Amino acid sequence: MDCLLCFTTDNDRIHAQFFQCKTCRAIYKDKIYWLNSDAEKERYLLHENNPLDPNYRRFVSLITDAVLSQFKPHHLGLDFGAGTGPVIAQVLQEHGYQVKLYDPFFHPFDAHLNIQYDYIMSCEVVEHFNNPAKEFKRLYQCLKEGAKLFIMTERFSNKQIFDTWYYKNDPTHVFIYQDETFEWIKQEFAYSNLSFSGRMLTLQK
């Protein structure tokens, strides 16, 4: 199965359900194990994403704190993959920030993808991409020059043992990243900068 991001062929199967790309080092699920869209949506509806939950707010604070410290209320942001409880947007809106929502299941506002933004946030979303090449191209096109893309996802490290790694067990996680994968994305799309801060990473156009 070819890589879903860089299209490298003849990659290595590292698990009964997963391949690893020889080029961008991404780990991706064999398509025969993907959920259909109805089952995927049902899985997301099980998430208890209450925007008022202090623990949920604390979890996303890496992103919200970064936006609050680096941007002003007049800047325009996009919560990409906002889900059933768009906590990031709510926290920022409470501070007077302008944030639009997009989610293919719960906020399918395609018109919001025809706008360019000062910053885009994507929290625990990119691991669900079944077409990451298309999605990362779209995200890049939605950024103004100099704008920032904030991503939160659990990245795999070769210091870990993939067979026992919990993150792969979510049936909706079909595309998993390593640091090298984001380095590849930076080069492919000519981002000016890439930085990591724990679970969050930032790409600047």
C-alpha positions in Angstrom: 0.0 0.0 0.0 1.5 3.4 -1.1 2.0 6.1 1.4 -1.0 8.4 1.8 1.2 11.5 2.1 4.2 11.2 -0.1 3.0 8.3 -2.3 6.2 6.3 -1.8 5.6 2.7 -2.9 6.8 -0.7 -1.6 6.8 0.3 2.1 7.3 -1.9 5.1 4.5 -3.6 7.0 5.4 -3.1 10.6 2.3 -4.5 12.2 -0.7 -6.6 11.1 -2.7 -3.4 10.4 0.1 -0.8 9.7 2.8 0.1 7.1 5.7 2.5 7.6 6.8 4.8 4.8 10.4 4.6 3.8 10.5 8.3 2.8 8.4 10.5 5.1 8.5 7.9 8.0 4.7 8.1 8.5 2.9 5.1 9.8 -0.5 4.4 8.1 -3.2 1.9 8.5 -4.1 -0.7 5.8 -7.3 0.5 4.2 -9.0 -2.8 4.8 -9.1 -1.8 8.5 -10.6 1.6 8.0 -14.1 2.3 9.4 -16.7 3.5 7.0 -17.8 7.1 7.4 -21.0 6.2 9.4 -19.0 4.1 11.9 -16.4 6.8 12.1 -18.9 9.5 13.0 -20.5 7.2 15.6 -17.1 6.8 17.2 -16.6 10.6 17.4 -20.1 11.0 19.0 -18.9 8.9 21.9 -16.3 11.5 22.8 -17.3 13.6 25.8 -16.0 17.0 24.5 -17.7 19.5 26.8 -16.2 23.0 26.1 -16.8 23.9 29.7 -14.9 21.0 31.1 -11.8 22.4 32.9 -9.8 19.2 32.1 -10.6 19.5 28.4 -9.6 23.2 28.5 -6.4 22.3 30.2 -5.7 19.7 27.5 -6.0 22.1 24.6 -4.2 24.9 26.5 -0.9 24.4 24.6 -2.8 25.7 21.5 -4.9 28.3 23.1 -2.0 29.8 25.1 0.1 29.9 22.0 -2.6 31.8 20.1 -3.3 34.2 22.9 0.4 35.0 23.3 1.2 35.3 19.5 -2.0 36.8 18.0 -4.5 39.6 18.7 -8.3 39.5 18.7 -8.5 41.2 15.3 -6.6 38.3 13.7 -8.7 35.6 12.1 -8.4 31.9 13.1 -9.8 28.6 12.0 -10.5 25.6 14.2 -10.0 22.8 11.7 -11.6 19.6 12.8 -13.5 21.3 15.6 -15.5 18.2 16.5 -18.6 18.0 18.6 -17.3 20.4 21.3 -15.2 23.1 19.8 -13.5 24.1 23.0 -10.5 25.9 21.4 -12.8 28.2 19.5 -14.9 28.8 22.7 -11.9 29.7 24.8 -10.5 32.1 22.2 -14.0 33.6 21.6 -14.3 34.3 25.3 -11.2 36.5 24.9 -12.8 38.3 22.0 -11.0 36.4 19.2 -12.5 35.7 15.8 -12.5 32.0 15.1 -14.4 30.1 12.4 -15.2 26.4 12.5 -14.7 23.5 10.1 -15.3 19.8 10.5 -16.4 17.4 7.8 -18.9 15.7 10.1 -20.1 18.4 12.6 -19.3 21.8 11.0 -19.2 21.2 7.2 -18.9 24.8 6.3 -17.0 24.5 3.0 -17.1 28.3 2.5 -14.7 28.6 5.5 -12.1 26.8 3.4 -12.1 29.5 0.8 -10.7 32.1 3.3 -7.1 32.7 4.3 -6.3 32.8 8.0 -3.7 34.3 10.3 -3.6 31.0 12.2 -5.2 27.6 12.0 -5.6 25.1 14.9 -6.0 21.4 14.5 -6.2 19.5 17.8 -6.2 15.7 17.7 -7.3 15.7 14.1 -4.5 15.0 11.7 -4.2 11.3 12.8 -7.7 10.9 11.3 -6.7 12.0 7.8 -7.4 9.3 5.2 -6.0 11.7 2.6 -3.3 13.6 4.3 -1.7 14.8 1.0 -5.0 16.6 0.2 -5.6 17.9 3.7 -2.1 19.4 4.2 -2.3 21.0 0.8 -5.7 22.5 1.7 -4.4 23.7 5.1 -1.4 25.4 3.4 -3.6 27.2 1.0 -5.8 28.5 3.8 -2.9 30.2 5.5 -1.8 33.8 4.8 1.9 34.5 4.2 3.6 34.3 7.6 0.6 32.6 9.2 0.9 29.7 11.6 -0.6 26.2 11.7 -0.8 24.7 15.3 -1.2 21.0 15.4 -1.7 18.7 18.4 -1.2 14.9 17.9 0.7 12.1 19.6 3.8 11.5 17.5 5.5 8.1 17.4 9.2 7.7 18.3 11.4 4.8 17.4 12.3 4.7 21.1 8.8 3.2 21.6 7.5 -0.2 20.8 4.8 0.1 18.2 3.0 -3.2 19.0 2.3 -1.9 22.6 1.7 1.8 21.8 -1.7 2.8 22.9 -2.3 5.5 20.3 -2.6 3.1 17.4 -5.5 1.3 19.0 -8.1 3.9 18.3 -9.9 2.6 15.2 -10.2 6.1 13.7 -6.4 6.7 13.8 -5.3 5.9 10.3 -2.2 8.1 9.8 0.5 8.5 12.5 3.4 10.9 12.4 7.0 11.0 13.5 9.0 14.1 13.8 10.6 13.2 10.5 7.1 13.2 8.9 6.6 16.9 9.8 10.1 17.7 8.6 9.0 16.2 5.3 5.8 18.3 5.3 7.8 21.4 6.1 10.1 20.8 3.1 7.4 19.7 0.7 5.2 22.8 1.3 8.1 25.2 1.8 7.0 26.3 5.3 9.5 28.7 6.7 9.7 27.2 10.1 8.8 24.1 12.2 9.0 23.9 15.9 7.9 21.3 18.5 6.6 21.9 22.0 5.6 18.7 23.7 2.5 17.3 22.0 2.1 20.4 19.9 4.0 21.5 16.8 3.9 24.7 14.8 4.4 25.2 11.1 4.8 28.8 9.8 4.2 29.7 6.2 
